[in-house]
């Protein structure tokens, strides 16, 4: 009897110990602690990682018991490691990871349980702090935040002021894409510069901007493929006309765009606002010779779109979700931290309250002494919300191929778009 009682006592102690350990472990993991502690690892790349590192000092003043390690990867390597880790049920993953918005739906489709639902941790209270299009990009099908918004890229057309003046073209006269083409002809005749750079076989960004300004991505809001819509057809027809008028510089990749910007071989660059930082950094001697106007429009469309932008997520495998959430919440909603990336690297914040800061309202000496960043901040809420789903990257690749066939092989616009649609129907993720 004594032996039996001893065994029972040992089992009871083991059970109590297990329960105690489970409670303590879950408390650190599920994110309900008001005073998080321990260490977390954050993955990012390039200037985004540098911004995260710069924000850590202020974060630790608020959360002194949390140690943050930011690891800087090449973006392609980051996604490779992330995919492998998610496939291995979280092995080797960080506590926080940066991701481009257009990739989020694909990861959610492939790994539906891979990331924390931030609504359950309280992030939904920040919904009105960001514009609707950005919020839609980081929510799941149920309207829950799966990622916390960080930077965005409201789009416009950067232009060479001196080229426009030499050709006697008033940028304010450019309201439509037809206006843009006519201006391009005059500028090319006067300066020899082409109107814009496009990596024809590999980049469909201009097409994307045109579509979003009309309220569509490659898909409509009912998830139907929109590659044969009237919006898609007229977008590609404008791009073809730009090519037929010899106004497109067929550059090669990112380096080609930067080179064309620096050496003056193009008069304009339609891109996200963050490109302003690249222009200032790569072409300091062109101070005062660049400015920006809004995208041209189609009848019935807006002049607004977004290019790029990223957000931060917490993998479900994080061992310290409370500290991870504290960092995510701080990094994406603290005004000073949001402005760090903007001031140092030209990364445009998505937190709307930052737009009243002097950095956004003042005239910029480099950009023709105009309030260039205020121009972009003013349109953030007017960027149309579009459907960015798990097939977005596949559709982009197919449209790039169709664009190359239309421009370089003289394939008819409707034929090229029809073939892209059929291929997407066959290859899209269900």
C-alpha positions as CSV (number, residue, x, y, z in Angstrom):
1,X,0.0,0.0,0.0
2,X,2.8,2.4,0.9
3,X,4.5,1.5,-2.4
4,X,1.3,2.2,-4.3
5,X,0.9,5.6,-2.6
6,X,4.5,6.5,-3.4
7,X,3.9,5.7,-7.1
8,X,0.7,7.8,-7.1
9,X,2.4,10.7,-5.5
10,X,5.2,10.7,-8.1
11,X,2.7,10.5,-10.9
12,X,0.7,13.4,-9.4
13,X,3.9,15.6,-9.1
14,X,4.8,14.8,-12.7
15,X,1.3,15.7,-13.9
16,X,1.4,19.0,-12.0
17,X,4.8,19.8,-13.4
18,X,3.7,19.1,-16.9
19,X,0.6,21.3,-16.5
20,X,2.8,24.1,-15.1
21,X,5.3,23.8,-17.9
22,X,2.5,23.9,-20.5
23,X,1.0,27.0,-19.0
24,X,4.2,28.8,-18.9
25,X,5.2,27.9,-22.4
26,X,1.9,28.8,-23.9
27,X,1.8,32.1,-22.1
28,X,5.0,33.2,-23.8
29,X,3.9,31.8,-27.1
30,X,0.3,32.9,-27.6
31,X,1.0,36.6,-27.2
32,X,-1.2,37.6,-24.2
33,X,1.7,38.8,-22.1
34,X,1.7,42.6,-21.3
35,X,5.4,42.4,-20.5
36,X,7.1,40.2,-23.1
37,X,10.6,39.0,-22.6
38,X,13.1,36.8,-24.3
39,X,14.6,36.9,-27.8
40,X,13.2,37.0,-31.3
41,X,14.6,36.8,-34.7
42,X,13.4,39.0,-37.6
43,X,14.1,38.4,-41.3
44,X,14.3,41.2,-43.9
45,X,16.3,42.4,-46.8
46,X,18.3,45.4,-48.0
47,X,17.1,48.8,-46.8
48,X,14.0,47.2,-45.1
49,X,16.3,45.2,-42.8
50,X,18.4,48.3,-42.2
51,X,15.3,50.1,-41.1
52,X,14.3,47.3,-38.8
53,X,17.7,47.4,-37.2
54,X,17.4,51.2,-36.7
55,X,14.0,50.8,-35.0
56,X,15.2,48.2,-32.5
57,X,16.8,50.8,-30.2
58,X,13.5,52.7,-29.6
59,X,11.6,49.4,-29.4
60,X,13.8,48.2,-26.6
61,X,13.2,51.4,-24.6
62,X,9.6,50.3,-24.5
63,X,10.3,46.6,-24.2
64,X,13.7,46.3,-22.4
65,X,13.4,42.6,-21.7
66,X,13.1,41.7,-25.4
67,X,16.2,41.0,-27.4
68,X,15.8,41.5,-31.2
69,X,18.1,40.0,-33.8
70,X,17.5,41.2,-37.4
71,X,18.9,39.0,-40.1
72,X,19.5,40.6,-43.6
73,X,19.0,38.3,-46.6
74,X,18.9,38.6,-50.3
75,X,15.1,38.7,-50.9
76,X,15.2,35.6,-53.1
77,X,17.1,33.7,-50.5
78,X,14.7,34.8,-47.8
79,X,11.7,33.4,-49.7
80,X,13.5,30.2,-50.4
81,X,14.3,29.7,-46.7
82,X,10.8,30.7,-45.8
83,X,9.2,28.2,-48.2
84,X,11.5,25.4,-47.0
85,X,10.8,26.2,-43.4
86,X,7.0,26.3,-43.8
87,X,7.1,23.0,-45.6
88,X,9.0,21.6,-42.7
89,X,6.3,22.8,-40.3
90,X,8.3,25.8,-39.1
91,X,11.7,24.4,-38.8
92,X,14.4,27.1,-38.8
93,X,11.9,30.0,-39.2
94,X,12.2,33.4,-37.5
95,X,9.7,35.0,-35.2
96,X,8.9,37.8,-37.7
97,X,9.3,38.0,-41.4
98,X,9.0,40.7,-44.0
99,X,7.1,39.9,-47.2
100,X,6.1,41.8,-50.4
101,X,2.3,42.2,-50.4
102,X,1.8,40.5,-53.8
103,X,3.4,37.3,-52.4
104,X,1.2,37.1,-49.3
105,X,-1.9,35.5,-51.0
106,X,0.3,32.8,-52.5
107,X,1.9,31.9,-49.2
108,X,-1.5,31.8,-47.5
109,X,-2.9,29.5,-50.2
110,X,0.0,27.1,-49.9
111,X,0.4,27.3,-46.1
112,X,-3.0,28.3,-44.7
113,X,-1.9,27.7,-41.1
114,X,1.6,29.1,-41.6
115,X,1.1,32.5,-40.0
116,X,-0.6,33.9,-37.0
117,X,-4.0,35.6,-37.2
118,X,-3.1,39.1,-35.9
119,X,-6.7,39.9,-35.2
120,X,-6.6,37.4,-32.3
121,X,-3.8,39.5,-30.8
122,X,-5.6,42.8,-31.2
123,X,-4.3,44.2,-34.4
124,X,-7.7,44.9,-35.9
125,X,-7.9,48.1,-33.8
126,X,-5.4,49.7,-36.3
127,X,-7.6,49.1,-39.4
128,X,-8.4,52.8,-39.9
129,X,-4.7,53.7,-39.6
130,X,-4.1,52.5,-43.2
131,X,-5.8,53.0,-46.5
132,X,-8.3,50.4,-47.7
133,X,-6.2,49.0,-50.6
134,X,-3.3,48.3,-48.2
135,X,-5.6,46.7,-45.6
136,X,-7.1,44.4,-48.2
137,X,-3.7,43.3,-49.3
138,X,-2.8,42.0,-45.8
139,X,-6.1,40.3,-44.8
140,X,-7.3,36.8,-45.4
141,X,-10.6,35.8,-47.0
142,X,-12.4,36.3,-43.6
143,X,-11.1,39.9,-43.3
144,X,-8.6,39.1,-40.6
145,X,-5.1,40.7,-40.5
146,X,-2.5,38.1,-41.4
147,X,0.2,40.7,-41.9
148,X,0.8,44.1,-40.5
149,X,1.1,46.9,-43.1
150,X,4.5,48.6,-43.5
151,X,5.5,50.4,-46.7
152,X,3.5,51.2,-49.8
153,X,4.2,52.6,-53.3
154,X,1.5,55.0,-54.6
155,X,2.5,55.4,-58.2
156,X,3.1,58.4,-60.5
157,X,5.2,59.5,-63.4
158,X,8.7,60.9,-62.7
159,X,9.7,63.2,-65.4
160,X,12.7,65.3,-66.6
161,X,11.7,68.9,-66.2
162,X,14.4,70.2,-68.6
163,X,13.3,67.8,-71.4
164,X,9.7,68.8,-71.0
165,X,10.7,72.5,-71.2
166,X,12.9,71.9,-74.3
167,X,10.0,70.2,-76.0
168,X,7.6,72.9,-74.8
169,X,5.4,70.3,-73.1
170,X,3.4,71.3,-70.0
171,X,3.2,68.3,-67.7
172,X,-0.2,69.6,-66.4
173,X,-1.6,69.1,-69.9
174,X,-1.1,65.3,-69.6
175,X,-4.4,63.9,-68.4
176,X,-4.9,60.8,-70.5
177,X,-2.6,58.1,-72.0
178,X,-3.2,59.6,-75.4
179,X,-1.9,62.9,-74.1
180,X,1.1,61.1,-72.7
181,X,1.9,59.5,-76.1
182,X,1.6,62.9,-77.9
183,X,3.9,64.5,-75.4
184,X,6.3,61.6,-75.9
185,X,6.5,62.3,-79.6
186,X,7.3,65.9,-79.1
187,X,9.9,65.2,-76.4
188,X,11.6,62.6,-78.5
189,X,11.8,64.9,-81.5
190,X,13.2,67.7,-79.3
191,X,15.7,65.8,-77.2
192,X,16.2,62.3,-78.7
193,X,15.1,60.7,-75.5
194,X,12.5,57.9,-75.5
195,X,9.5,58.3,-73.2
196,X,9.8,55.4,-70.8
197,X,11.8,52.3,-70.0
198,X,10.2,48.8,-70.0
199,X,11.9,45.5,-69.7
200,X,9.5,44.1,-72.3
201,X,10.0,40.3,-71.8
202,X,10.1,40.4,-68.0
203,X,8.2,43.4,-66.6
204,X,4.5,44.1,-66.9
205,X,4.4,46.8,-64.2
206,X,3.0,49.5,-66.5
207,X,0.2,47.2,-67.5
208,X,-0.4,46.5,-63.8
209,X,-0.6,50.2,-63.0
210,X,-3.0,50.8,-65.9
211,X,-5.2,48.0,-64.7
212,X,-5.3,49.1,-61.1
213,X,-6.2,52.6,-62.1
214,X,-9.3,51.0,-63.6
215,X,-10.1,49.0,-60.5
216,X,-8.7,45.6,-61.6
217,X,-5.8,43.4,-61.2
218,X,-5.5,40.3,-63.4
219,X,-8.7,39.3,-61.8
220,X,-12.0,41.0,-61.0
221,X,-13.5,41.1,-57.5
222,X,-15.3,37.9,-58.1
223,X,-12.0,36.2,-58.8
224,X,-12.7,35.8,-62.5
225,X,-9.7,36.2,-64.9
226,X,-9.8,39.8,-66.3
227,X,-7.2,39.4,-69.1
228,X,-9.8,39.7,-71.9
229,X,-11.7,42.6,-70.2
230,X,-12.0,45.9,-72.0
231,X,-9.7,47.3,-69.4
232,X,-7.0,44.8,-70.2
233,X,-7.4,45.2,-74.0
234,X,-7.1,49.0,-73.9
235,X,-4.2,48.9,-71.5
236,X,-2.2,46.6,-73.8
237,X,-3.2,48.6,-76.8
238,X,-1.7,51.7,-75.3
239,X,1.5,49.9,-74.5
240,X,1.6,48.6,-78.1
241,X,1.1,52.2,-79.4
242,X,3.9,53.4,-77.2
243,X,6.1,50.7,-78.8
244,X,4.9,51.3,-82.3
245,X,5.8,55.0,-81.9
246,X,9.3,54.0,-80.7
247,X,8.8,55.6,-77.4
248,X,9.7,52.6,-75.2
249,X,13.3,51.9,-74.3
250,X,13.5,48.1,-73.9
251,X,15.8,48.0,-70.9
252,X,17.1,45.0,-69.0
253,X,15.8,44.7,-65.4
254,X,16.2,47.0,-62.5
255,X,19.7,48.1,-63.5
256,X,18.5,49.1,-66.9
257,X,15.8,51.4,-65.4
258,X,18.4,53.0,-63.2
259,X,20.9,53.4,-66.0
260,X,18.2,55.0,-68.2
261,X,17.3,57.4,-65.4
262,X,20.8,58.4,-64.8
263,X,22.1,58.8,-68.4
264,X,19.1,60.7,-69.7
265,X,17.9,58.2,-72.3
266,X,14.3,58.4,-71.1
267,X,12.2,61.4,-70.3
268,X,9.8,59.7,-67.8
269,X,9.7,56.7,-65.5
270,X,6.2,55.6,-64.3
271,X,6.9,53.9,-60.9
272,X,6.1,53.8,-57.2
273,X,7.0,56.8,-55.0
274,X,9.9,54.9,-53.5
275,X,11.8,55.4,-56.7
276,X,12.4,59.0,-55.7
277,X,15.0,57.7,-53.3
278,X,16.8,55.9,-56.1
279,X,16.8,58.9,-58.3
280,X,18.3,61.1,-55.6
281,X,20.9,58.6,-54.7
282,X,21.9,57.5,-58.2
283,X,21.7,60.9,-60.0
284,X,22.7,63.6,-57.5
285,X,23.9,65.9,-60.3
286,X,20.4,66.0,-61.8
287,X,19.1,68.0,-58.8
288,X,16.2,70.2,-59.8
289,X,15.7,68.4,-63.1
290,X,13.2,65.8,-61.9
291,X,9.6,66.1,-60.8
292,X,6.5,64.0,-60.9
293,X,2.8,64.0,-62.0
294,X,0.0,61.5,-61.5
295,X,-0.5,58.6,-63.9
296,X,-2.4,59.3,-67.1
297,X,-6.0,58.0,-67.1
298,X,-8.4,56.1,-69.2
299,X,-12.0,57.3,-69.7
300,X,-13.8,56.2,-66.6
301,X,-10.6,55.3,-64.7
302,X,-8.6,57.1,-62.0
303,X,-5.0,58.3,-62.1
304,X,-4.0,56.3,-59.1
305,X,-2.3,52.9,-58.6
306,X,0.2,51.3,-56.3
307,X,3.6,49.7,-57.1
308,X,5.2,47.5,-54.5
309,X,4.9,47.6,-50.8
310,X,5.6,45.1,-48.0
311,X,4.3,43.9,-44.7
312,X,5.4,41.9,-41.7
313,X,4.1,38.5,-40.6
314,X,4.6,36.2,-37.6
315,X,5.1,32.5,-38.5
316,X,2.9,30.2,-36.4
317,X,6.0,28.3,-35.3
318,X,7.4,31.3,-33.4
319,X,8.4,30.2,-29.9
320,X,7.9,33.7,-28.5
321,X,4.8,35.1,-30.1
322,X,4.1,37.7,-27.4
323,X,7.5,39.4,-28.1
324,X,7.1,38.9,-31.8
325,X,3.7,40.6,-31.8
326,X,5.0,43.5,-29.6
327,X,7.7,44.1,-32.2
328,X,5.3,43.9,-35.2
329,X,2.8,46.2,-33.5
330,X,5.5,48.8,-32.5
331,X,7.3,48.7,-35.9
332,X,4.2,49.2,-38.0
333,X,2.3,51.8,-35.8
334,X,5.0,53.9,-34.3
335,X,5.3,57.1,-36.3
336,X,9.0,57.7,-35.6
337,X,9.9,54.1,-36.7
338,X,7.8,54.5,-39.9
339,X,9.6,57.7,-40.7
340,X,13.0,56.1,-40.3
341,X,12.8,54.2,-43.5
342,X,11.4,57.1,-45.4
343,X,14.0,59.6,-44.3
344,X,17.0,57.3,-44.8
345,X,15.9,55.2,-47.8
346,X,12.8,56.7,-49.4
347,X,10.5,53.9,-48.2
348,X,7.0,55.3,-48.2
349,X,5.2,54.5,-45.0
350,X,1.6,53.1,-45.0
351,X,0.7,54.6,-41.6
352,X,-1.4,57.6,-42.6
353,X,-0.6,59.7,-39.5
354,X,2.9,60.1,-40.8
355,X,1.7,62.2,-43.7
356,X,1.4,65.3,-41.6
357,X,5.1,65.3,-40.8
358,X,7.2,68.1,-42.3
359,X,9.0,65.6,-44.5
360,X,5.8,65.1,-46.5
361,X,4.5,68.7,-46.6
362,X,7.7,70.6,-47.4
363,X,8.9,71.4,-50.9
364,X,11.8,69.2,-52.1
365,X,14.7,71.0,-53.5
366,X,15.9,68.0,-55.6
367,X,12.5,67.6,-57.2
368,X,12.0,71.0,-58.8
369,X,11.4,72.5,-55.4
370,X,7.9,70.9,-55.4
371,X,6.1,69.1,-52.5
372,X,6.5,65.8,-54.3
373,X,5.9,63.5,-51.3
374,X,2.7,65.4,-50.5
375,X,1.5,64.7,-54.0
376,X,1.8,61.0,-53.3
377,X,0.5,61.2,-49.8
378,X,-2.6,63.0,-51.1
379,X,-3.7,60.0,-53.2
380,X,-3.1,57.1,-50.9
381,X,-6.8,56.9,-50.0
382,X,-7.8,57.1,-53.6
383,X,-5.8,54.1,-54.9
384,X,-8.4,51.5,-56.1
385,X,-8.7,48.3,-54.1
386,X,-8.0,45.3,-56.3
387,X,-8.0,41.5,-56.0
388,X,-4.5,40.2,-55.3
389,X,-4.8,36.5,-54.9
390,X,-2.6,33.4,-54.9
391,X,-2.4,33.4,-58.7
392,X,-1.1,36.9,-59.0
393,X,2.5,36.1,-59.6
394,X,1.6,33.4,-62.2
395,X,-0.6,35.9,-64.0
396,X,2.1,38.5,-64.0
397,X,4.6,36.1,-65.6
398,X,2.1,35.2,-68.3
399,X,1.2,38.8,-69.1
400,X,4.9,39.6,-69.4
401,X,5.2,36.8,-72.0
402,X,2.1,38.0,-73.8
403,X,3.5,41.6,-73.8
404,X,6.7,40.3,-75.4
405,X,4.9,38.4,-78.1
406,X,2.6,41.4,-78.9
407,X,5.4,44.0,-79.0
408,X,8.4,42.0,-80.3
409,X,6.6,39.3,-82.5
410,X,3.7,41.5,-83.7
411,X,1.1,39.2,-82.2
412,X,-2.4,40.8,-82.1
413,X,-3.4,42.2,-78.7
414,X,-6.6,40.2,-78.4
415,X,-4.8,37.0,-79.4
416,X,-2.0,37.5,-76.9
417,X,-4.3,38.2,-74.1
418,X,-6.6,35.3,-75.0
419,X,-3.7,32.9,-75.0
420,X,-2.5,34.2,-71.6
421,X,-6.0,33.8,-70.2
422,X,-6.3,30.2,-71.4
423,X,-2.9,29.3,-70.0
424,X,-3.8,30.9,-66.6
425,X,-7.0,29.0,-66.5
426,X,-5.0,25.8,-66.9
427,X,-2.3,26.6,-64.4
428,X,-4.1,28.6,-61.7
429,X,-4.1,27.2,-58.2
430,X,-7.6,26.1,-57.2
